[in-house]
Amino acid sequence: GGGGGGGASGKAKRKRANGPRRKFDWTRCRRRNVFLKVAYIGGAYHGFTTQEGVSASTIEEELMKALEKACLIEDRRDCGYQKCGRTDKGVSALGNVISLHVRSKLQQGLGLLPSISTPGAEGEGSTAMVME
């Protein structure tokens, strides 16, 4: 068959320049509050909850690393993170629920939080969305 050299879709992969990686500008994005239902096999982890001073890997730690890497959250302290429940070392779970504010392209809708760059929006709405 013929070719474009870029695989089945015909698109070539873009290569990132070798310069320093540009820092993500969190002030330019919108965020929305979401609930995530989490299921995991916990055999290789020391429970769900991250514990201060313990270097063992936890589900919560791995989840936060993945969300940060995907630029869905800036960091755990700044995303309105709430959890429901925990598990011990080696225990699996089905249906644990977490709530947090993630980056969103939506312009309107349920759970949308004010943009950080919006004048006077600091803190508006963020506490009303958090469940205690």
Summary of the structure (lengths in Angstrom):
residues: 132
radius of gyration: 19.1
end to end distance: 59.7
largest distance: 59.7
contacts: 275
relative contact order: 0.23
helix: 13%
strand: 21%
